[in-house]
Amino acid sequence: LGPEACAQALPYPALIRALADGFAAGAVASAPRQHVGAGPGREALLGLAWQDGGALGLKALTLFPGNPAQGRPQIQGLYTLFDGETGVPRAILDAGALTERRTAATSALAAQHLARSDAAHLLVLGTGRLARALPEAYLAVRSLTRVTVWGRRGDAVAETVRDLGERFPALAIEGAEDLEAAVGACDIVTSALPSETPVLSSAWLRPGQHVDLIGSYRPTMAEIDGGALRRASVFVDTEAGAWAEAGELIQAEATGQFSRAEVAGTLSDLAGGHHPGRQSPEEITLFKAAGSAAADYFAAALALASAAP
């Protein structure tokens, strides 16, 4: 399945349900994700997941930050789903589309449990492919009326606003220049910025908000300062991934601002009913996703089931 076919096989409502069912069951194992620096501006990621008696899934990605300037997606790669009995490849999927949609759906699944039920204003940080996918995913779990976009480049923000406006004419879509003011005005802030230094300040958060961090994926990176972890109820996609790659948590633990014991729960806890999720209208909730091979596996299995004749 190429990019378009993969996207068509993964509609957000069905994908969010598949992720919820998969994380609730907790039956998929995975190996630690491999990061390989293949020279300046070139990075490769490898992820493997499997189910006892079931299929095996292998994702191979390349990340070339210079690609967007040349009109190409930063992420390229393939996902292969192998038969559990014979090892024969059953499906080969475009890994960029798979990763984009499962990442956005993972955020939406977390928000389903953690964002206020009346949340209607989404702030998106970033202007790339994932940032454009997030509003559609969130619409599957919340009745959004307004989306604000913030990015480092004004021209990219304007282009993203135009694109989203064409796709979602019923929503009020706008760009923002003042990030602090934009954070103060929204109900949910989702950051898809792979940032080496925090772009969000804990001081900007207000009671009742939900914060979603999905852009940074290395221990040296962080999208928000450590003080936010003190103010919020913190959830992660997986414990193993968070403490291997989530710079926000790793750095805060190193400076004594946060500890592993303070993580309120994982996606498995939320989807499986082991944690009730948001517990009051005034609670600030924060979800950090490092990305998981299990989520890729659930998405690939759904794509195969949807596309198979």
N, C-alpha and C positions, 0 to 999 in steps of 0.2 A: 504494500500500500504506500503510494506516494503521499506527499503532504496533504493534498486536498482530500484524497480518499480516506486517509487516516483521520482527518478532522471530521469528516462526515460520519465515520464509524464511531466517533466518541462525542455524541451530543452531551452537553453538560449535565442535564438532569440525570441521565442514565449513568454517566461517569461518576458523578458524586455518589449515587447509590452504590455503584460497584466498589468505590473506595471505602465507603462506610461499611459495607458488608465484609470486605476483605480485612480491614483493620479490626473490626469487631471480632472476627474469627481468629485472627492472629496465627494463621497456619502456614505462613510463608516465611522462609528463612532467607538470609542474604549474607553475602561476604562483604567485608569492609570495602568501600568504594576506593578505587585507585585513581590518584591524580598524578599525571605525568607532565612535567614541564619539558616541552620538546623544542626549546629555544625561545628567544625573545618573541613575545606576542603569539606564542603557539602553545596550546594546552590540550591535553587529552584526558578524558575521564572514562573509566570502565566500571560497570556495575553488574552484579550477578545475583539473581534471586531464583528460588526454586521451592517447590512444594513436595513433601514426601509422597511418592507415587504419582505425582503430577508433573506438569511441564517445568522446563527450565527457561529462564529468560536472561539474555545478555545484551547490555546496551554499551555501545562504543560511540563516544562523542568527541568531536574536536571543537575547541573554542578559539576563534580567531577574532580578537577585538577590532581589528581593522576592516573586517568584512562589511559592516554597515555603511561605511564611507564609500564602498564600491557597489552598493546596492545589493549586497548579499547578506543573509542572516548570519549572525555571529556563531550560532550553534549549527553544526552539521553532524550527521551520523546516522547510524542504523540500529534498530532494535530487532533481535532475532529471538523468536519463541520456538523452542525445541520440544518435540514430542517426549512425554515422560517415560514411554516404554521403549522407544527405539532410538531416541536422540536425533531423529530426522527433523530438519527445520520445517515448522508448520506455517510460519509467517515471518516476513521481513517487513518492518515498518519504518517509515521516516521518523528518526529519533527526535528531530527538531520539533515536529508537530506533536508527537507523543509527549515530549517533555513539557512543551508549552501548555498543552491542555491538562495534563495531570497536575502540573504545578498550580494553575489557576483553579482547578477543581479541588485540590487539597486545601487551598486558602478558603474557598467557599464552604467546604465541609466544616472547617474549623469555625468559620463565622456563623454557620448554622447553629452551633452550640454556644458560641461566645459573644456574638454581637447582640445588641438589644433587638428585640423583635420589631421595634418601630424604626430601626435605623434606615434612613432614606438618602443620606448624602455620603457619597464615597469620594475620597481623595486618593488619587493614584500618583505615586512618585515614579517617574520614568516615562520614556517615550518610545521604547522598543516594542518588539513583537509581543512580549509577555504583558507589558502594560496595557496594550490594546485588547488583550484577551480577558483581562480581569473583570471589566464591567459586565461582560456577558455571563461569566461564571457566577458573579455575585447576584445577578438578576435571577438566577435559578433558586436562590435561598432568601433573598430580601427584596422588598418592593422599593427599589431605588427610584428616586425622582430627579436626582442631581448628581453629576459627576464632575469633579474638578481635577485638572491635570497640572502637575508641576514637574519641570525638568530643568536641566542645566542650560539648555539652549532654547531660546525663545522661538526660533524657526521650527524646531522639532516639536515643541509644545503646540504651536499653531497647526502644524500638519496633523498631529495626533487628534486634536480637538475637531478638526474638519472630518477626519476619517470616522471618529466615533459618532459625530453628529449625523453623518450620512447613514450609518448603520443603525443608530438608535434615535430616530427623530422624536420619539415621545419623551426623551430625557433632556434636561437642561445640561448642556455640556459647556464648560468654560475652562480657560487657562488661568493660572495663578502666577503672579510674580513674587508675592510676599508669602513665603512658606509658613512662617509662624502664624500669620493670620488665617491661612488656609487650614492649617491643622486645628486651630481653635474653632473653626466654623463647621467642621465635618463630624459625622458620626463614626465613620470607619476610615482609617488611613492604611493603605496598603503600599508598601515600598518594594519596588522591583529594581532597585539601584545597587549594582555590585560596587559598593563604596569601601574604600580603605579607611575612611574616617567618618564618624557619625554625621548624618545630615539632619537627623531629628533630635530634638532636645526634650528630655523628660519634663522640663518646666513648661512646655507648651501643652501638655496633655491635660484634659479636663475629665471630671468624673463621668462615667457612662460610656466612654469611648472604647473602641476595639482597635488594636494595632496589629497589623499583619506584616511580617518581615520575611521576604522571600528572595531578595536580590543577592545578598552576600553569602558566600559559600566556602570561605577559608577562615582559619583561626585568626588571621591578621586583618580580617575585614569586619566592619560593623556599620549598621545603618542607624542605630540609635545609641545614646550614651547609657552607661551602666546604671544611672540613677533611675531610669525607667523601670528596670527590673525590681527596684525597691517599691515602686508605686503600684505596680500591676500584678495581677495573677498571671503567672507565666506558664504557657503550654508549649509543647514541642511536637513535631511530627513523630520522631523516634528519639529515645534517650541516646542510643549509640551514635546516631548521626549528629545530634546536637552537640554532644561533648567531644566529638571528633572534628567538627567543622564550623559550628556556629560561633563566630568570633565574638558576638555580643555577650554570650554566656561565658565563654572561655576567658575573655579579658576581664569581665566583672568578677569572676571567681578568683582570678589571679590577684586582683586588687582588694579582695575582701568585701566587695559590694553584693555578692550573691553566692549561693552555694547550690550544689546539686540537689540537696534535700528540699530546697525551696521550689523546685519545679512542681507545679500543681497537677500536671497530668500530661498524657500523650494523646495522639489521635485514637489509639486503641482504647484508652480509658474513656474518651468521650463517645466514640462510636459504639463501644460495648456497654455503655451505661454504668461504668464503674466510677465516673465522675459526673456530677450533674451539670457541669458547664457554668455559665454565668449564674451567679447566686444573688445578685441584687442589681437594681437599675443604676446605682451609682458606681459599681465596681468598674475599674479599668482592667481590661483583659488584653493580653499580648500573646500572639502566636508566632513562633519562630520555626520556619521549615528550612532544613538543610537539604531536603530532597532525599527520597528513599528509593532503593531498588524495589522494595515491596510495592510502592505506589505505581512504579513503572510496570511491574508484573500484572497488577490488577487491571491497569489500563490496556495493556497489550492483550490480555485474555478477553476483555470486552470487545476490543477492536476485531479480534479474530472471530468471535461469536457473531458480531454484527455483520461482518463482511462475508462470512462463509456462505456458500450457496445452499 
